[in-house]
Every structure is written in structure tokens, then in C-alpha cells.
Amino acid sequence: MWRVLALWLLATWCAECVWGGFTPADYPVVVLFLGPLYGGAAVLIREVARRCGGGWPSVVLLAVAFGLVQAGLVDQSLFDAAALEGTEFAGQGVAARATWVPGLGFSAGQLVEFVGNHVMWSVCAPIAVVEACSRAGVRRASWLSGRWIVVVAVSYVAGSLLIWSDAGGVVSPVQFGVVVLSAVVLVVAAVWWRPVSSPPLSGPGPWVVGGVVLAAHVVGWFYGPGWRGWGLRVVTLAVVAALVVRWARSEAHVLAAWGAGLVSAAAGAFLVPPYEPAPVWLTLTADVFGAVLVVSVLTWAFHRLTSDRREPARLRPA
């Protein structure tokens, strides 16, 4: 059960805190009110994907569905042009209008940013870290009984309704239909996905994979708003995703790819303010704590994977 709790807490913290959104003074409130939402979603997504046997493609598809529902229907930030007003990120909300999609009423830039961040920080990176820290025998196994799945699902729905009630009704019937239809298609694809077995390909090691992903994140900071920046982000995402899929042949590669996203978030936290104004010493404390935590959990996760690879050699008779 410690694995479920660890994933619950890590997913919640990664979703809103690793990049500097909240200071340590806000952490208890984040865990209390956002834990059922982000932690519950990560736990459920992992459980469904592992029980269905779809592997990481299923995890990613379910994470995209969650990101669409979260940004489109729960907090409705995707369709609410005023969602960032009154926060330290109000300027980003104004800049997002440069990629506005008429008719459907959302920013293409925010679609990539909001959904992509949920996929990377809220779901996939926490799952990769906690699985890597687990014993090899239970790493890809189910962690919850049917009763606990119901408990987590109910808490997720309750957390979603709480955030939805605070967001207000800004979603039109057309927007609602598009989000629901897209999410259903993604969930069905995730459940029916079956990995194709193929011989492992030679390629670079985990550190190179992580370095490429980290470089892509950092370069993305300088693309700027507008359709040109949006296009560069999409192309970069497609190229890096194709490379990772081709190169990732071990659990260490997977951890390096998702872990690079946490490293970029922890580094970027030093460059952005939290949602609400806070003393400099408190924001700096949050940034340092985030960097230390990310380095610590990734170091421990890689250590566990390395230990697993060495274990058979120690058990063989001389």
C-alpha cells in the first residue's frame, strides 16, 4: 500500500508544486483538496493500464484523456479565457490569445501546455518514479483490490466535482461534446492497446535519452507565443517522442525520459513565481526543496533499477 500512497502524494505534488505553483505553506491545502483529483487519477490510470496489459502506450493515452477532462471540464481552464486573471500568470493568459481557435473557443497553445503538463507531471513521471522504486516482482503488477479501486474512484470524482463547482459553468454544449468524445476515444484505445513484441534495438543509453528530452524541454522555453512557437513545440514533441519510442529498451530508459521532465520543471521553478504573491524566501525555499526532492527520488529510483539488474549475478553460484 505504500506504493499507492507514494504515487498519490508524488502525483499531487508534481502536478502543482514541482514547477513552483505553490509554496510549502500551501502544501497541506494542495494535498487535502487536490490530492483526490491528481493522486486519484494517477493511481487509477496506472491500475487500469497495468490490468489491461497495454504498457506505457496505454498509460500515455489515459493520461491524455485525463488532461483533456481536467482542463476542459473540471477546472475548465482550457475554455475560460479569464482563468489566469488575478494570478501571477495573467500575462500568459493574454499571450495565449495569439493561438486562439475560433468556433471551439480555446487556445491551441494552452491545449498543448495544459494537457502536456498533465501527461508528463501529473501522471507519467510519478508512475515511472514509483514503479522504478518498487521491487521488480510488483513493478508492473496490480497494486489495488477491487474495493480500493472503488474508493479511489469515488475520491477522484468527489475531488473533481469540488474543483468543478468552484470553476463555474463556462463550457458550451459543443465544447463539452468534443472533450467527452475525444476522451472516450482515447480511453477505448488505451484499453484495447496491446504492445507489439519486437527485438530490442541498439541505441544510446538512458543518460543520452534523458539528456535529449531535457534539452527539448529547455529549448521549448524560448519558442515564444503565437502559431510559430506552437508549431515548433508540436514538431519538437513529435520528433522527441519518436526518438524515445525507438531508443527506450529498458525501464531505465523510460525513467530517464520521464524524469527529465521533472528535472526541467524543478529548474524552471527558479524562473517563475507561484500563483499568488509570496515572500522571496518562501518561494526560494519551495524551489530548493523541489530540486532536492527531484534529485533524491530520481537517484533512488535509478539505484533500485541498477540493483535489480545486479541481483541475478549475486545469486548465481560461483
C-alpha positions, 0 to 999 in steps of 0.5 A: 500500500505504500506504493499507492500512497507514494504515487498519490502524494508524488502525483499531487505534488508534481502536478502543482508544486514541482514547477513552483505553483505553490509554496510549502505553506500551501502544501497541506491545502494542495494535498487535502483538496487536490490530492483526490483529483491528481493522486486519484487519477494517477493511481487509477490510470496506472491500475487500469493500464497495468490490468489491461496489459497495454504498457506505457502506450496505454498509460500515455493515452489515459493520461491524455484523456485525463488532461483533456477532462481536467482542463476542459471540464473540471477546472475548465481552464482550457475554455475560460479565457479569464482563468489566469486573471488575478494570478501571477500568470495573467500575462500568459493568459493574454499571450495565449490569445495569439493561438486562439481557435475560433468556433471551439473557443480555446487556445491551441497553445494552452491545449498543448501546455495544459494537457502536456503538463498533465501527461508528463507531471501529473501522471507519467513521471510519478508512475515511472518514479514509483514503479522504478522504486518498487521491487521488480516482482510488483513493478508492473503488477496490480497494486489495488483490490477491487474495493480500493479501486472503488474508493479511489474512484469515488475520491477522484470524482468527489475531488473533481466535482469540488474543483468543478463547482468552484470553476463555474459553468463556462463550457458550451454544449459543443465544447463539452461534446468534443472533450467527452468524445475525444476522451472516450476515444482515447480511453477505448484505445488505451484499453484495447492497446496491446504492445507489439513484441519486437527485438530490442534495438541498439541505441544510446543509453538512458543518460543520452535519452534523458539528456535529449528530452531535457534539452527539448524541454529547455529549448521549448522555453524560448519558442515564444507565443503565437502559431510559430512557437506552437508549431515548433513545440508540436514538431519538437514533441513529435520528433522527441517522442519518436526518438524515445519510442525507438531508443527506450529498451529498458525501464531505465530508459523510460525513467530517464525520459520521464524524469527529465521532465521533472528535472526541467520543471524543478529548474524552471521553478527558479524562473517563475513565481507561484500563483499568488504573491509570496515572500522571496524566501518562501518561494526560494525555499519551495524551489530548493526543496523541489530540486532536492526532492527531484534529485533524491527520488530520481537517484533512488529510483535509478539505484533500485533499477541498477540493483535489480539488474545486479541481483541475478549475478549475486545469486548465481553460484560461483 
